[in-house]
């Protein structure tokens, strides 16, 4: 649904890796009895937990429609049409205890956008709200939520999963800017997320975007590499870059490169540490399947019998039986008699003298 020109280049580059890796992992899980059991338990649990959360949102939040917050509803409908959505998602306004955020989600075929009331209150203009709404609707238009379950394995992989998620955020910022057609209001909406209403309305946006240089330092780079969202100054600078591409204006400076060892350390921090453990577990499943099969293949290729096969025993009185003949069971009575004949005779102890008692040695 979303114009492919709006998709960020990093999302285009990472999407085949994310889908390919995820399909491979799901195939391995499906071929493993243990993995299949975990998968069958994991998917219903995740769906039930998400349904429970959405039940809370629908029960406590305010449903935006023609009667409830009609002005906001008209903005949602207009943004949905500009982004090419066939249906308008259900929109809820929810109090969050001070958190400035909004997000898009779905459950099966139903799509949602949740707007935290604190963020709506902090936006200084309706155009800033338009940008926030259009950004969340763009997740639906770009199909990011349709493939969440399929791409779940790759999203847990350190570096790869967060990088793909950050690229998706850049795509939605591009789409929101195109839908609202106001660079300053889009940048100002991001500034509100960073500094709140009053300070955000007074920020020097060019200076704020220039703070992306900090992302090239070691520890900020480590933190961003483990994060699902880019730094807000980088998003502000990216909007200026995308607007320059659309209008033909001179491009701003590119973000700095990250230190190499920041990538190494980012493997072991934040949620990526759990993702690394999951990756190790999946690799263990793959090894448990592949190694025994490889050993069996080597045995068949070399013409050797498997190690568990008992050696062939030739029956007495027969000469060179065929290879597929079965070895008869030995006569157990004859073996017992032979064992008794081969056993040494018991040694006789001398009788004790008369008038004495047997004492233990």
C-alpha positions in Angstrom: 0.0 0.0 0.0 2.8 2.4 0.8 4.7 4.0 -2.0 8.0 2.1 -2.4 9.8 5.4 -2.8 9.1 6.1 0.9 10.7 3.0 2.1 14.1 3.8 3.7 17.1 2.2 1.9 18.2 0.4 5.1 14.8 -1.3 5.4 15.0 -2.4 1.8 18.5 -3.9 2.4 17.7 -5.6 5.7 14.2 -7.0 4.8 15.5 -10.0 2.8 17.9 -10.9 5.6 15.2 -10.6 8.3 12.7 -12.7 6.3 15.2 -15.3 5.1 16.6 -15.9 8.6 13.2 -16.0 10.2 11.9 -18.5 7.6 15.0 -20.7 8.2 14.5 -20.7 12.0 10.8 -21.5 11.7 11.6 -24.4 9.4 14.1 -25.8 11.9 11.6 -25.4 14.7 9.0 -27.2 12.6 11.4 -30.1 11.9 12.4 -30.5 15.6 10.0 -32.2 18.0 11.3 -30.1 20.9 11.3 -26.9 18.9 7.8 -27.7 17.6 6.5 -28.1 21.1 8.0 -24.8 22.2 6.6 -23.1 19.1 3.1 -24.4 19.6 3.2 -23.2 23.2 4.9 -19.8 22.3 2.5 -18.6 19.7 -0.8 -19.0 21.6 0.8 -17.5 24.7 1.9 -14.4 22.8 -1.5 -14.0 21.1 -3.3 -14.4 24.5 -1.0 -11.9 26.2 -1.5 -9.3 23.4 -5.2 -9.9 23.4 -5.3 -9.3 27.1 -3.4 -6.0 26.7 -5.7 -4.8 23.9 -8.7 -5.8 26.1 -7.4 -3.4 28.7 -6.9 -0.6 26.1 -10.4 -1.1 24.6 -12.0 -1.2 28.1 -10.2 1.8 29.6 -9.3 4.0 26.6 -11.4 6.4 24.6 -12.5 5.1 21.1 -12.0 7.9 18.6 -14.9 8.1 16.1 -17.5 10.5 14.6 -19.0 11.2 18.0 -16.0 10.9 20.3 -13.2 13.4 19.5 -14.6 14.0 16.0 -11.8 16.5 15.0 -9.1 13.9 15.8 -11.1 11.3 13.9 -11.3 13.5 10.8 -7.5 13.8 10.9 -7.1 10.1 11.3 -9.4 9.4 8.3 -7.6 12.0 6.1 -4.1 10.6 7.0 -5.3 7.0 6.3 -6.6 8.1 2.8 -3.3 9.9 2.0 -1.3 6.8 3.0 -3.5 4.5 0.9 -5.0 2.4 3.7 -8.1 0.5 2.6 -9.6 0.7 6.1 -9.2 3.1 8.9 -7.6 1.4 12.0 -9.4 1.7 15.4 -7.8 4.6 17.3 -7.8 4.9 21.1 -6.6 7.6 23.4 -5.2 6.3 26.7 -3.8 7.9 29.7 -0.3 6.6 30.4 1.0 8.3 33.6 3.2 10.8 31.9 4.8 8.8 29.1 5.0 10.6 25.8 4.4 7.9 23.2 2.1 6.4 20.6 2.2 3.1 18.8 0.5 1.0 16.2 -0.5 -2.7 16.7 -2.8 -5.4 15.4 -4.5 -8.6 16.5 -5.2 -11.0 13.7 -7.1 -8.9 11.2 -7.9 -6.0 13.4 -5.6 -2.9 13.3 -5.2 -0.3 16.1 -3.4 2.9 16.8 -3.0 3.9 20.5 -2.3 7.6 21.3 -1.2 8.4 24.8 -3.1 11.5 26.0 0.0 13.1 27.4 1.6 13.2 24.0 -1.5 14.8 22.5 -1.5 17.4 25.3 2.2 18.3 24.7 1.8 18.8 21.0 1.6 22.6 20.4 -0.2 22.5 17.1 -2.7 20.3 15.2 0.0 19.8 12.5 2.3 18.1 15.1 -0.6 15.8 16.0 -1.0 15.0 12.3 2.6 14.0 12.1 2.3 11.7 15.1 -0.9 10.1 13.7 0.5 9.7 10.2 3.7 8.0 11.6 1.7 5.3 13.4 -0.7 4.8 10.4 2.4 4.4 8.2 3.3 1.2 10.1 0.1 -0.3 8.9 0.5 1.1 5.4 4.0 -0.3 5.1 2.9 -3.8 6.3 5.3 -3.8 9.3 2.7 -5.4 11.6 1.5 -8.0 9.2 4.9 -9.9 9.5 5.6 -9.4 13.2 5.1 -13.1 14.1 6.9 -14.4 11.0 9.9 -12.1 11.6 10.0 -12.7 15.4 13.1 -14.9 15.3 15.2 -12.3 13.4 13.9 -9.5 15.6 15.5 -11.3 18.6 18.9 -11.5 16.9 21.4 -8.9 18.2 22.2 -6.0 15.8 20.0 -7.4 13.0 16.6 -7.1 14.8 17.2 -3.6 16.2 18.7 -2.3 12.9 15.6 -3.5 11.0 13.3 -1.9 13.6 15.1 1.4 13.3 14.9 1.3 9.6 11.2 0.9 9.8 11.0 4.0 12.0 12.8 6.0 9.4 10.3 4.8 6.7 7.4 5.9 8.8 8.9 9.3 9.4 9.3 9.7 5.7 5.7 8.7 5.1 4.4 11.0 7.8 6.4 13.9 6.3 4.9 13.2 2.9 1.4 12.9 4.3 1.6 16.2 6.3 3.9 18.1 3.9 5.4 20.2 6.7 9.0 19.7 7.6 9.1 22.1 10.6 6.0 20.6 12.2 7.3 17.1 11.8 10.6 18.0 13.3 8.9 19.9 16.1 6.7 16.8 16.9 9.9 14.8 17.4 11.4 17.6 19.5 8.4 17.4 21.8 9.2 13.7 22.4 12.7 14.8 23.5 12.1 18.0 25.5 8.3 18.3 26.1 5.9 21.0 25.1 7.5 24.3 26.1 11.1 23.5 25.5 10.3 21.5 22.4 8.5 24.6 20.9 11.7 26.7 21.4 14.4 24.3 20.3 16.7 25.3 17.5 15.9 22.4 15.2 19.1 22.7 13.1 21.2 22.5 16.3 19.1 19.7 17.6 19.6 17.7 14.4 23.4 18.4 14.6 23.4 16.4 17.8 23.5 13.3 15.7 27.3 13.6 15.7 27.1 12.3 19.3 25.8 8.9 17.9 29.3 8.4 16.5 30.8 8.2 20.0 31.4 4.8 21.6 28.8 4.5 24.3 26.0 6.4 22.5 26.7 4.1 19.6 26.4 1.0 21.8 23.1 2.2 23.2 21.6 2.9 19.8 22.7 -0.4 18.3 20.7 -2.2 21.0 17.7 0.1 20.6 14.6 -0.4 18.4 14.3 3.4 17.7 16.9 5.8 16.3 18.0 8.8 18.4 15.6 11.7 18.0 18.3 14.1 16.7 19.0 11.6 13.9 15.3 11.4 13.1 15.2 15.2 12.9 18.2 15.2 10.6 16.8 12.4 8.5 13.6 14.4 7.9 15.7 17.3 6.7 17.6 14.9 4.4 14.4 13.4 3.0 12.8 16.8 2.5 16.0 17.9 0.6 15.7 14.8 -1.7 12.0 15.6 -2.4 12.6 19.3 -3.1 16.1 19.1 -4.7 17.6 21.2 -1.9 21.3 20.6 -0.8 21.6 17.5 1.3 22.7 18.0 5.0 25.7 16.2 6.5 25.5 12.4 6.9 25.6 10.8 10.4 29.0 9.8 11.6 30.2 6.2 11.4 30.1 4.1 14.6 33.3 2.5 16.2 33.8 -1.1 15.3 33.9 -2.3 18.9 30.6 -0.7 19.6 29.0 -3.4 17.5 30.8 -6.1 19.5 29.7 -4.8 22.9 26.1 -4.2 21.6 25.8 -8.0 21.3 25.7 -8.3 25.1 23.6 -5.4 26.3 19.9 -4.7 26.8 17.4 -7.0 25.3 19.9 -8.3 22.9 21.5 -10.4 25.5 18.3 -12.4 25.7 18.2 -12.5 22.0 21.7 -13.9 21.9 20.6 -16.7 24.3 17.6 -17.5 22.0 20.0 -17.6 19.0 22.3 -20.0 20.8 19.3 -22.2 21.7 18.2 -22.3 18.1 21.7 -23.1 16.9 21.7 -26.0 19.5 18.5 -27.4 18.0 20.0 -27.2 14.5 23.1 -29.0 15.7 21.1 -31.7 17.5 19.3 -32.4 14.2 22.2 -32.1 11.8 25.1 -33.9 13.7 23.3 -37.3 14.1 22.1 -37.2 10.5 25.6 -36.4 9.3 27.1 -39.3 11.3 24.6 -41.7 9.8 25.4 -40.4 6.3 29.1 -41.0 6.9 28.5 -44.6 8.1 26.4 -45.3 5.0 29.0 -43.7 2.7 31.9 -45.8 4.2 29.9 -49.0 4.2 30.3 -49.6 7.9 27.6 -50.9 10.1 26.2 -48.5 12.7 27.9 -48.6 16.0 24.9 -50.0 17.8 24.7 -53.1 15.5 25.7 -56.4 17.3 28.6 -58.4 15.7 27.5 -61.4 13.6 28.0 -64.8 15.2 28.5 -67.8 13.0 26.6 -70.9 14.3 28.7 -74.0 15.0 28.7 -76.6 12.2 27.9 -74.1 9.4 30.2 -72.7 6.8 30.1 -69.2 5.5 26.4 -68.4 5.9 24.9 -65.7 3.6 25.3 -62.1 4.8 21.6 -61.7 5.5 21.3 -64.9 7.5 20.2 -64.4 11.1 22.5 -65.6 13.9 20.8 -68.3 16.0 20.6 -68.1 19.7 23.3 -70.2 21.5 22.2 -73.2 23.6 22.1 -71.8 27.1 22.2 -75.2 28.7 25.4 -76.1 26.8 27.0 -72.9 27.8 26.2 -73.4 31.4 27.6 -76.9 31.3 30.8 -75.7 29.7 31.1 -73.0 32.3 30.8 -75.5 35.2 33.4 -77.8 33.6 35.8 -75.0 33.2 35.4 -73.7 36.8 38.1 -74.8 39.3 37.2 -77.4 42.0 36.6 -75.9 45.4 39.6 -76.2 47.8 38.9 -78.5 50.8 39.7 -77.0 54.2 41.4 -79.3 56.8 39.3 -80.4 59.7 40.0 -78.6 63.0 41.5 -80.6 65.9 39.1 -82.3 68.3 37.9 -80.2 71.2 38.2 -76.8 69.3 35.6 -74.4 67.8 35.6 -72.9 64.4 36.6 -69.2 64.6 36.4 -66.7 61.8 39.7 -65.8 60.3 
